Amino acid sequence: MAIMYDFECHQCGKIFESLVDSGVEIIKCECGYDAFKIFPQKSPSFKLVYDPKKDICDFDGNTTQYYRKYEEAKARGENVRLPEQGE
């Protein structure tokens, strides 16, 4: 079964797509040198990381626990800053 993969030529630096069988790791570039598959045969796994300390609002527009603590400390007169303002 042929699959579209990205290849990079280490001689001329060209990056291009080619339809090849899944086991093929090296093909010839237009310049005549070998081009190597950029991504491994296994697809990389991505993981979304949620950090509530950096979040200011949720999807409903309600403030998060971190932002509420910030507002409480600010009301007490403490010198606090949001992360984007520098800590």
C-alpha positions in Angstrom: 0.0 0.0 0.0 1.4 3.4 -1.0 1.4 6.2 1.5 2.5 9.9 1.1 5.7 10.7 3.0 7.9 13.7 3.3 11.5 13.4 2.3 14.6 15.6 2.7 17.7 15.6 0.5 20.8 16.2 2.6 22.8 17.2 -0.5 20.6 20.0 -1.9 18.3 20.6 1.1 15.1 20.1 -0.8 12.0 18.9 1.1 9.3 17.1 -1.0 6.5 14.6 -0.8 6.4 11.3 -2.5 4.0 8.4 -2.7 5.9 5.3 -1.6 5.4 2.0 0.1 5.5 2.1 3.9 8.8 0.3 4.2 10.7 2.6 1.9 13.1 4.9 3.9 15.3 6.3 1.1 14.5 7.5 -2.4 16.4 9.4 -5.1 16.1 13.2 -5.2 15.9 15.2 -8.4 19.6 16.2 -7.9 20.5 12.5 -8.0 21.4 12.0 -4.3 19.6 10.1 -1.6 16.6 11.7 0.1 15.6 10.4 3.5 12.2 10.1 5.1 11.7 12.9 7.6 9.2 11.3 10.0 9.6 7.7 11.3 7.2 5.0 10.1 5.4 5.2 13.4 3.4 8.3 13.9 4.5 10.5 16.8 2.1 10.6 19.7 0.9 14.0 20.8 -0.3 14.9 24.2 -2.1 18.0 25.1 -1.0 19.4 28.5 -3.3 21.7 30.5 -1.8 23.9 33.0 -4.5 25.6 35.2 -1.9 28.0 36.6 -1.6 29.7 33.2 -5.3 29.6 32.4 -7.3 32.7 33.1 -10.8 31.8 31.7 -12.5 28.6 30.9 -14.7 27.9 27.9 -17.9 29.3 29.6 -16.2 32.7 30.4 -16.0 31.8 34.1 -12.8 32.6 35.9 -10.6 29.7 37.0 -9.5 28.9 40.5 -6.1 30.5 39.8 -7.6 33.8 38.6 -9.9 33.8 41.7 -6.9 33.5 44.0 -5.2 36.3 42.1 -8.3 38.6 42.6 -8.5 37.7 46.3 -4.8 38.5 46.9 -5.2 41.7 44.9 -8.3 42.7 47.1 -6.2 42.1 50.2 -3.7 44.6 48.9 -0.9 42.2 48.1 1.5 43.0 45.2 0.6 40.2 42.8 1.0 39.9 39.0 -0.5 37.6 36.4 2.0 35.3 34.7 2.0 37.3 31.4 2.9 40.4 33.4 6.0 38.7 34.8 6.4 37.3 38.3 
